[in-house]
């Protein structure tokens, strides 16, 4: 194995580890969203159904993500990923 092959193997191992972390967090997010839905449902008044989708909350999340982004992906690209996750 050449030096390049060794270096690439290490970098690919690092990418694989990051991918697993991302997968774990992506899987964790809908669980949190489900708990939000359950809390809304539990506290909704009998004559009013809970509102689950709130576009203003989605916009707030996307704004925060874009403002917190340090790159190398641009803000719009990061927002696009988060829209898919949500």
Secondary structure, DSSP 8 states (H G I E B T S, - for coil): --HHHHHHHHHHHHHHHHHHHHHHHHHHHHHHHHHHHHHHHHHS-TTS------HHHHHHHHHHHHHH--SSS-HHHHHHHHHHH-
